[in-house]
Amino acid sequence: MFTQSQVGMSTMTSLMAKKYVQEEIRYDDIDAKFAKRERYAGPLSEFKEKRDYKPDVRLEYVDDLGRRLNSKEAFRQLSHKFHGKGSGKRKTEKRMKKIEEECVSL
């Protein structure tokens, strides 16, 4: 009765959108191409240089337990989370031992 291609076409037509609009996009005019970006631009004002401005910024890194980390430890923790990897068994044990010794000394 039906050939393989006719059966496939009938199932595909039921999946196709009933109503749709196809917009015509043309980039003949260079200004029209970049018009959307200009819409989001804020008001332009001159940059006022602040020569006496000296920000006081201190970065403090803490782990999940609230313990302070130095920059090396913080980077290691960030890297392990990002890559989804962790330290080996011995390195983890060594780090836990160090944390326990810090807790005891306090």
N, C-alpha and C positions, 0 to 999 in steps of 0.2 A: 504494500500500500504506500507507505511513506519511505522515502529514501533517508539515509543517515543525515544528509545535509539539510533536508526539510525539517526533520525533527529537531535538529540543533537550532535552526533559525527560529522556530516557533517558541522555544524556551527562551531564547535570547530576546525576542521582541517583548515578552512579558516583563523582562527585567529592565528594559529601557525606560527612561523618564518619559512621562506623558506630556508634560508642559515644561518647556525650557526656553530661555532666551540666550542667543549667542551675541555677545557684544563684539563690536568691531574695534580692534585695537590697532592703532596706527602710530608709528613713531616717526612720521615725516617731519614733524616740527620738533626741534630739539628742546624748546621750552616746554612743550606739552609732556615730554618724557620725564623731565625733572620737576614738574609742577607739584607733585605730591610731597616731595621732600621739603620744598619751600613752605608748604602749609604748616609744617610742624616746627619751623624755626621760630624762636622767640624774638622779642625786641632786641635790636642791637644797641649796645651802649659801649662807650669807651671803657677800656680796662684801666682802673685806677690802681696804680702800683703803690703798695704799702711798704715803704722802705723800713719802717720801724717795727713791722710785724714779725714777731719771732714766736712761732707756735711751740707750745709745751706739750709734746706728744711722748707718751711712754707706752710701749706695747707690753702687755702682761699676758702670758700664756698660761692657761690652766687646763688640767686634764678632767676626765669625767668625775673624779673624786674631789675636785677642787684644789688639788695640789699644784703648786707653781711649777712651770716648766721653763727651762732655758730655751733659746731659739733652736738649738740642735734637736732637743727632744720634741719640741713642738712641730718642727718640720718632719721628723720621722713619723710622728703620729698622723699628721695630715697626709703624708705620702702613703702610709699603710691604709688609711681610710679610702683614699682616692683610688688606689690600684687594687683594693680588695685583697691585699696580701697581709701577712703578719710576720713577726719575727719567729725564729726557730724556738724549739722547746727550751734549750739551755739559755738563750738570750732572754727569754721571757722569765725564766726562773731567776736569773741574775737580776733583772729589773725589779721583780717582786721582792727579792731579798733586800735590795737597796731601799725600796719604799718602806719595808718593815723596819729596817735599821733607822730610817729617818723618823718614823713614828715613835720608836722606843727612845730615841735621843731627845725628843721634845718632852 
